[in-house]
Amino acid sequence: MTKYIIVTGGVLSGLGKGVTTASIGLILKSRGIKVDVCKIDPYLNVDPGLMNPYQHGEIWITKDGYEADLDFGHYERFLDIELTSKHNITTGKVYLSVLEKERKGYYLGQTVQIIPHVTDEIKEQIYQIAQINNPEVLIVEIGGTVGDIEGMPFLEAVRQMRREHGKENVLFVHVTLVPIIRGEQKTKPTQHSVKELRSIGIQPDIIVCRCQEPLQEETKAKIALYCDVSKIDVISNHDVESVYEVPLIMEEQKLGDNIISKLNLKEKKNEIKKWKKFIEKTKNLKKKVKIAIVGKYVGMEDTYISIVEALKHAGYSLNAKVDVLWVDSEKIEEDESELKVLSEVDGILVPGGFGKRGSEGKIKAIKFAREKNIPFLGICFGFQLAAVEYARNVIGLKNANSTELDKDTPYPVVDLLPEQRNIKQLGATMRLGEIEVDVKENTIAYKIYKSKKIYERHRHRYEINPEFIETFEKHGIVFSASSDNGRRMEILEIPNHRFFIATQFHPEFKSRPLKPAPVFKAFVEACLNKKGE
């Protein structure tokens, strides 16, 4: 039978519940315990795919093409697993299911209510997730904070789970905040958060405290006393250089032993030393490289979190620390002199995105990288804009563009495929998830991937227009990978450039701390070579 760890949060959002959840999973996995993870998002959206990146951060794409919360990235990176759409529960999904059942007469004329019908649906969806991989432990993160009105049904559902399955099968971990005010660690926010949780019938078993500095012993003792837990159940999650250190600082405080004891689990091995060696390596990197990320959401770094992590992973494998320079593409668009900051970097990366705003600034940055022979990596929208820039400035197709940005462009080098053009619902034209990609031999892409077939995740709508492929190739662009029997271009490269590659897919979603994405590793290596020269 699967046991459950429920992770809740209090005081404010953004405390790191996702990292805490992933860290607990890594600690248990390193001890030979089979784990799986799921996320509950209490918002009414069925999924976060249409949410503003400034409000919600990055959209993570799962293998099966589901648009998920960025915490999925933490889970997959820390645990080296692949999750699916089934691993996410939202209020939208729950109510949709309840209403569909009600319309079909599933409730046999009952008055459909939050309790028991909605809470039963929540529990049923959690149990269904537990059946996907049959883990010994399913870790369930509940988004938002205790007290949020939209989260109440979910907290009630997990309260019922504890009542039905007992303490040995359902464990509550509460993540809260311990701020420092005038030099003193304050416990009142934690006390009030736990009080709120207890008022709805949930007593946390373990309290993880986000703080700037390690919790003092007297602070731990005070929280333990007022929140009715043992001192060992109060975990300090203080600031560290890298999120990948979090499992180690928790393990140092015996969190793994504590959970194993509380849930009566059996440890089969202990491989946390491998993670320790990895962290030691990241703290002693010998080289440095500076890479500019040119985007329009640079004010909200979580929007590009997987890109940054993929760069770090590549750097770790090459014994190099990657410093990121954030460059606002809108500023370049307004004032071309802003490009001068790109002279200071060893590489330029243009990430994905949608819409016209900032796109001309990205095109200028791409031109700068191409003309100045600076290593360049374009991803998704960055791939499409690289084609636009080349069409305009090398081939000479003035006013070439994507029809996403200019419907009346005389040279639509990026466009919807014919079968997509009459679909009115935007979401219906999105190409999502992992897709097989064919790589041409004797290309830079083949040297990077060392395979004729690769599998990468996609999230895009527009394509390189097939009508212009021959023109591009006549003028020096190589489309070194394609999919859909050659109809869709996947990688473009400029062979006579120091390093100029762009991908239609998102390689960052498959990058892992110990297994960097090949194209990111090649890009960072090219940046290091440039710096060396």
C-alpha positions in Angstrom: 0.0 0.0 0.0 1.3 3.5 -0.9 2.0 5.9 1.9 1.5 9.7 1.5 3.5 12.7 2.5 1.4 15.9 2.2 3.4 19.1 1.8 1.5 22.4 2.7 2.7 26.0 3.0 2.0 28.9 5.1 2.6 32.7 5.6 3.3 33.5 1.9 3.8 31.8 -1.4 7.2 31.3 -3.0 8.8 29.8 0.1 10.1 26.8 -1.8 7.5 24.1 -1.2 8.5 22.6 -4.6 12.1 22.4 -3.7 11.2 21.0 -0.3 9.0 18.3 -1.9 11.7 17.4 -4.4 14.3 17.3 -1.7 12.2 14.9 0.4 11.8 12.8 -2.6 15.5 12.7 -3.3 16.3 11.8 0.3 13.9 8.9 0.2 15.0 7.8 -3.3 18.6 7.8 -2.2 17.7 5.3 0.5 16.2 2.9 -2.0 12.5 3.9 -1.4 10.4 4.1 -4.5 8.8 7.5 -4.7 6.5 9.5 -6.9 5.4 13.1 -6.8 2.2 15.1 -7.6 1.2 18.7 -7.4 -2.2 20.1 -6.4 -2.8 23.6 -7.8 -6.0 25.2 -6.3 -6.6 27.7 -9.0 -9.7 27.3 -11.2 -7.6 27.0 -14.5 -7.6 23.5 -15.8 -3.9 23.9 -16.3 -1.4 26.9 -16.2 -0.8 26.9 -19.9 -2.6 30.3 -20.5 -1.3 32.0 -17.4 0.8 35.2 -17.5 4.5 34.2 -17.0 5.0 37.3 -14.8 2.4 36.0 -12.4 3.1 32.3 -12.6 6.6 31.8 -13.9 7.7 29.2 -16.3 5.3 26.7 -18.0 6.9 23.2 -17.7 6.1 20.7 -20.5 5.8 17.1 -19.6 6.7 14.2 -21.8 3.0 13.7 -22.8 2.6 17.4 -23.7 0.9 18.7 -20.5 1.5 22.3 -19.6 2.4 22.2 -15.9 3.5 24.3 -13.0 7.3 25.0 -12.7 7.5 22.9 -9.6 7.3 19.9 -12.0 10.8 21.0 -13.1 12.1 20.7 -9.6 10.6 17.2 -9.2 12.0 15.9 -12.6 15.5 17.5 -12.1 16.0 16.3 -8.5 14.6 12.8 -8.9 15.5 12.2 -12.6 12.0 11.1 -13.4 9.4 11.9 -16.1 6.0 13.0 -15.0 2.7 13.2 -16.9 -0.5 15.2 -17.0 -1.9 12.7 -14.5 0.5 14.0 -11.9 -1.2 17.4 -11.6 -4.6 18.1 -9.9 -6.2 21.5 -10.2 -9.5 22.9 -9.0 -10.5 23.1 -12.6 -9.9 19.4 -13.2 -11.7 18.4 -10.0 -14.8 20.5 -10.6 -14.9 19.5 -14.3 -14.9 15.9 -13.3 -17.6 16.4 -10.6 -19.8 18.3 -13.0 -19.5 15.7 -15.7 -20.4 13.0 -13.3 -23.4 15.0 -12.0 -24.6 15.5 -15.6 -24.4 11.7 -16.2 -26.4 11.0 -13.1 -23.4 9.5 -11.2 -24.6 10.9 -7.9 -28.1 9.5 -8.3 -30.0 12.7 -7.5 -28.0 13.7 -4.5 -27.4 17.4 -3.7 -23.8 17.7 -4.9 -21.6 19.5 -2.3 -18.0 20.3 -1.5 -18.1 17.6 1.2 -18.4 14.8 0.4 -18.5 14.9 -3.4 -15.6 17.3 -4.2 -13.4 16.0 -1.4 -14.1 12.4 -2.5 -13.1 13.4 -6.1 -9.9 14.9 -4.8 -9.0 11.8 -2.8 -9.9 9.6 -5.8 -7.6 11.6 -8.1 -4.7 11.3 -5.6 -5.3 7.5 -5.3 -5.3 7.2 -9.1 -1.9 9.0 -9.2 -0.6 6.5 -6.7 -1.6 3.6 -9.1 0.5 5.0 -12.0 3.9 3.8 -10.7 2.8 2.1 -7.4 5.4 4.0 -5.3 6.0 3.2 -1.7 5.6 6.9 -1.0 3.6 9.5 -3.0 4.6 13.0 -2.1 1.7 15.5 -2.6 2.5 19.2 -2.7 -0.5 21.5 -2.2 0.0 24.8 -3.8 -0.8 28.2 -2.3 -0.9 28.8 1.5 -3.0 27.7 4.4 -6.0 30.0 4.6 -6.5 30.5 0.9 -10.2 30.0 0.3 -9.6 28.0 -3.0 -7.3 25.5 -1.1 -9.8 24.6 1.6 -11.4 21.6 -0.1 -7.9 20.1 -0.8 -6.9 20.5 2.9 -10.1 18.9 4.0 -9.6 16.0 1.6 -6.1 15.3 2.9 -7.4 15.7 6.5 -9.8 12.9 5.7 -7.0 10.8 4.2 -5.1 10.9 7.5 -8.3 10.0 9.4 -9.0 7.0 7.1 -5.4 5.7 6.8 -3.7 6.7 10.0 -0.5 8.4 11.1 1.7 5.6 9.8 0.4 6.1 6.3 -0.2 9.8 5.9 2.5 12.4 7.0 2.1 16.2 7.1 5.0 18.5 6.3 4.3 22.2 6.7 6.6 24.8 5.1 6.7 28.2 6.7 8.7 31.3 7.2 11.0 32.4 10.0 12.0 36.0 9.2 14.9 37.9 10.9 13.8 41.3 12.3 16.4 43.5 14.1 18.7 40.5 14.3 16.1 38.2 15.9 14.5 35.1 14.4 10.8 35.6 14.7 8.6 32.5 15.2 5.1 34.2 15.2 4.5 33.8 11.5 5.1 30.0 11.9 3.0 29.8 15.0 0.0 31.5 13.3 0.4 29.4 10.2 0.4 26.2 12.2 -2.5 27.5 14.2 -4.5 28.1 11.0 -3.6 24.5 9.9 -4.7 23.0 13.2 -7.9 24.9 13.1 -9.0 22.8 10.1 -8.0 19.6 11.8 -4.4 19.1 10.5 -1.5 18.8 12.9 1.8 19.0 11.1 4.3 16.2 11.8 7.3 18.1 10.5 7.8 21.9 10.1 10.3 23.1 7.5 11.3 26.7 8.2 12.5 28.9 5.4 15.0 31.4 6.9 18.0 33.4 5.9 20.4 31.8 8.5 20.3 28.4 10.1 17.7 28.2 12.8 19.1 28.7 16.3 18.5 26.0 18.8 16.3 28.2 21.0 14.2 29.1 17.9 13.7 25.4 17.1 12.8 24.8 20.8 10.2 27.6 20.7 8.6 26.4 17.5 8.5 22.9 18.8 6.8 24.0 22.0 4.2 26.3 20.5 3.4 24.1 17.5 3.2 20.8 19.4 6.0 18.9 17.7 9.4 17.5 18.8 12.5 19.6 18.3 13.8 17.1 15.7 10.6 17.8 13.7 11.6 21.4 13.2 13.9 21.6 10.1 16.0 24.6 9.1 15.8 25.4 5.4 18.2 28.3 5.3 19.7 30.1 2.4 22.3 28.2 0.4 24.3 28.8 -2.8 22.3 26.3 -4.8 18.9 24.7 -4.4 20.6 21.4 -5.0 22.2 21.7 -1.5 18.7 21.7 0.2 18.5 17.8 0.4 21.8 17.8 2.2 21.0 20.4 4.8 17.8 18.6 5.5 19.5 15.2 5.7 22.1 16.7 8.1 19.1 17.4 10.4 18.1 13.7 10.2 15.0 14.4 8.1 15.3 11.1 6.3 15.6 9.0 9.5 12.6 10.9 10.9 10.3 10.3 7.9 11.4 6.6 7.8 10.6 6.2 11.4 7.2 8.0 11.3 6.0 6.1 8.2 7.6 2.8 9.3 9.5 2.5 6.0 12.5 0.2 5.4 15.7 1.7 4.1 17.3 -0.5 1.4 20.5 1.5 0.7 21.9 4.9 1.3 23.4 6.7 -1.7 23.2 10.3 -0.5 27.0 10.3 -0.7 26.7 10.5 -4.5 24.7 13.7 -4.2 27.3 15.1 -1.7 30.1 14.5 -4.2 28.1 16.3 -6.8 27.5 19.3 -4.5 31.2 19.4 -3.5 32.1 19.5 -7.3 29.7 22.5 -7.8 31.4 24.4 -5.0 34.9 24.0 -6.5 34.4 24.9 -10.1 37.7 26.0 -11.7 36.3 28.0 -14.7 33.8 30.8 -15.2 31.7 31.8 -18.2 29.3 34.7 -18.7 26.2 34.1 -20.8 23.5 36.7 -21.7 19.8 35.6 -21.8 17.9 38.0 -24.0 14.2 37.9 -23.2 11.2 40.0 -22.4 10.3 38.4 -19.1 13.7 39.1 -17.4 12.0 40.9 -14.5 10.6 37.5 -13.5 13.5 35.1 -13.5 11.3 32.1 -12.7 10.0 32.5 -16.3 13.3 31.1 -17.5 14.2 28.9 -14.6 14.8 25.7 -16.6 17.0 27.5 -19.1 19.2 28.8 -16.2 19.3 25.3 -14.6 20.2 23.7 -17.9 23.1 26.2 -18.3 24.2 25.4 -14.7 24.1 21.6 -15.4 26.2 22.1 -18.6 28.6 24.2 -16.6 28.9 21.6 -13.8 29.8 18.9 -16.3 32.5 21.2 -17.7 33.9 22.3 -14.3 32.6 25.8 -15.0 30.4 28.3 -13.2 27.8 30.0 -15.5 27.1 33.6 -14.7 23.9 34.8 -16.3 23.5 38.4 -17.6 19.8 39.3 -17.9 19.1 41.5 -21.0 15.7 43.0 -21.6 14.9 42.7 -25.3 12.4 45.5 -25.1 15.2 47.9 -24.1 17.3 46.8 -27.1 14.2 47.3 -29.3 13.8 50.9 -28.0 17.6 51.8 -28.0 20.1 49.8 -30.1 22.9 51.1 -28.0 21.8 48.7 -25.3 23.4 46.0 -27.5 26.8 47.1 -26.1 26.3 45.0 -23.0 26.5 41.9 -25.2 30.1 42.7 -26.0 31.0 41.7 -22.5 29.6 38.1 -22.7 30.9 34.8 -23.9 27.6 33.6 -25.3 24.1 34.8 -26.1 20.9 32.8 -25.6 17.5 33.8 -26.9 14.8 31.7 -25.2 11.2 30.9 -26.1 8.2 33.3 -25.9 5.1 34.5 -27.7 4.0 37.7 -29.2 5.4 40.8 -30.9 6.6 42.7 -27.8 10.4 42.6 -27.6 10.8 40.4 -30.7 12.7 43.1 -32.7 15.1 43.4 -29.8 15.7 39.7 -29.9 16.3 39.8 -33.6 18.9 42.6 -33.1 20.6 40.5 -30.4 20.7 37.5 -32.8 22.2 39.6 -35.5 24.9 40.9 -33.0 25.8 37.3 -32.1 26.0 36.2 -35.8 28.0 39.2 -36.9 30.4 39.3 -33.9 30.9 35.5 -34.0 29.7 35.1 -30.5 28.4 31.6 -29.5 24.6 31.6 -29.9 21.8 29.3 -28.8 18.2 30.0 -29.8 15.3 28.0 -28.4 11.8 27.8 -29.9 10.8 31.4 -30.6 14.6 32.1 -30.6 14.9 29.5 -33.4 12.2 31.2 -35.4 13.6 34.6 -34.9 17.1 33.4 -35.9 15.5 32.4 -39.3 13.8 35.8 -39.6 17.1 37.6 -38.9 19.0 35.5 -41.4 16.3 36.0 -44.1 16.4 39.8 -43.6 20.1 40.4 -43.2 21.9 37.7 -45.2 19.4 36.5 -47.8 18.2 40.1 -48.3 14.4 39.4 -47.9 13.6 42.8 -46.4 10.6 42.8 -44.0 10.7 39.0 -43.7 8.9 37.9 -40.6 6.8 35.4 -38.8 3.1 35.7 -39.5 2.6 35.5 -35.7 4.2 39.0 -35.6 3.1 40.4 -39.0 0.3 38.8 -40.9 1.0 40.9 -44.0 4.7 40.2 -44.3 5.8 39.7 -47.9 8.2 37.0 -46.8 6.5 34.7 -44.3 9.6 32.6 -43.5 7.8 31.4 -40.3 4.2 30.5 -40.6 1.4 28.1 -39.6 1.2 25.0 -41.6 -1.8 24.9 -44.0 -3.8 22.5 -41.8 -3.4 24.9 -38.8 -4.5 28.1 -40.4 -8.3 27.6 -40.2 -8.4 26.5 -36.5 -9.9 29.2 -34.4 -9.0 27.9 -31.0 -5.4 28.9 -30.3 -4.7 26.0 -28.0 -5.8 23.5 -30.6 -2.8 24.5 -32.8 -0.2 24.1 -30.2 2.4 21.3 -30.7 3.1 19.9 -27.3 5.2 17.1 -25.7 8.0 14.8 -26.6 8.4 14.2 -30.3 10.8 12.1 -32.4 13.4 14.2 -34.2 15.6 13.0 -37.1 19.2 14.3 -37.1 21.2 14.5 -40.3 24.7 12.9 -40.2 27.8 15.1 -40.8 26.3 18.1 -39.1 27.1 19.9 -35.9 23.8 18.6 -34.4 24.9 15.1 -35.1 28.3 15.7 -33.4 26.4 17.0 -30.4 23.8 14.3 -30.1 25.7 11.4 -31.6 22.5 9.9 -32.8 20.2 10.0 -35.9 17.1 9.9 -33.7 16.5 12.0 -30.6 13.4 12.7 -28.5 12.7 16.3 -27.3 9.8 18.2 -25.9 8.0 20.9 -27.8 5.7 23.9 -27.1 5.1 25.9 -30.2 2.5 26.9 -32.8 4.5 28.3 -35.8 7.0 26.5 -38.1 9.7 27.4 -40.6 7.8 27.9 -43.8 8.6 24.9 -46.1 8.5 27.2 -49.1 11.6 29.0 -47.9 13.8 26.0 -46.8 15.6 25.8 -50.2 16.3 29.5 -50.1 17.8 29.3 -46.6 20.0 26.4 -47.5 21.3 28.0 -50.7 22.5 30.9 -48.5 24.4 28.9 -45.8 21.8 27.8 -43.3 21.8 24.1 -42.5 18.6 22.6 -41.2 20.3 19.7 -39.5 17.2 18.1 -37.9 13.6 17.7 -38.8 10.4 15.8 -37.8 7.1 14.8 -39.2 8.7 13.1 -42.2 10.8 16.2 -43.0 7.9 18.7 -42.9 9.0 20.5 -39.8 12.4 21.9 -39.2 13.9 21.3 -35.8 17.5 22.5 -35.7 19.2 25.2 -37.7 22.9 25.8 -37.7 25.5 28.0 -39.4 28.6 25.8 -40.0 31.1 28.6 -40.6 30.2 30.4 -37.3 32.0 29.8 -34.0 28.8 28.2 -32.6 25.4 29.2 -34.0 22.6 26.7 -33.3 18.9 27.1 -32.7 16.3 24.4 -31.8 12.5 24.4 -32.3 12.2 22.1 -29.3 13.0 22.9 -25.6 16.1 20.8 -24.6 16.1 22.4 -21.2 13.2 20.2 -20.1 15.3 17.1 -20.3 18.4 18.5 -18.6 19.3 17.0 -15.2 22.0 18.1 -12.7 24.1 14.9 -13.5 23.0 14.6 -17.1 23.1 18.0 -18.9 21.2 18.5 -22.2 23.7 17.8 -25.0 23.0 21.1 -26.9 23.4 23.1 -23.7 26.7 21.4 -22.9 28.0 22.1 -26.5 26.9 25.7 -26.2 28.6 26.3 -22.8 31.7 24.5 -24.1 31.8 26.9 -27.1 31.5 29.8 -24.7 34.4 28.5 -22.7 36.5 28.1 -25.9 35.7 31.7 -26.9 36.7 33.0 -23.5 39.9 30.9 -23.7 40.8 32.4 -27.0 
